[in-house]
Amino acid sequence: MADIRPKTANLSLYAIPAAYTLGILPHGYYLVKMMVASGGKWTNVAPRSNFDALKGKVPQEVWNRCFRARGAHINAFEGFPLFAAAMIAGNMARLPAKDMNFLAAEYYSAVYIGVRSEALSYLRTGLWAWSIGIPIWALIKAGEALNP
């Protein structure tokens, strides 16, 4: 008898450009916010020096929020190669689509910018560790599937 259940669509490869896009969004946020707050003093000549140069020249809360947005952007791009490799390896190993979709959905958490307290910062760190653990787990499962 033929299986008439609908197959689970594998969306995990689409998660690669989605993760990249989500990682670049905080950059756009802090770039625009700091340009407005500084009255256009943000320079593109040496953009990585802007935070140091503008500290004390924009409201502290704006600087803090933008600095956290920059951290979210950097963290996303540091983890991105591992995530992309995990999605590709998982698909090459033919891991089940439902597992790959779950891993892709669990990867990205956008809690970085809003955290202001020391206590909640540890929760944020835990979520970051979780998000890095997901592609590591996927790579291990792919390795097991490819090497029975």
Secondary structure, DSSP 8 states (H G I E B T S, - for coil): ----S------TTTHHHHHHHHHHHHHHHHHHHHHHHTTS---SSSGGGHHHHHTTTS-HHHHHHHHHHHHHHHHHHHHHHHHHHHHHHHHHTT--HHHHHHHHHHH----TTT--SHHHHHHHHHHHHHHHHHHHHHHHHHHHHH--
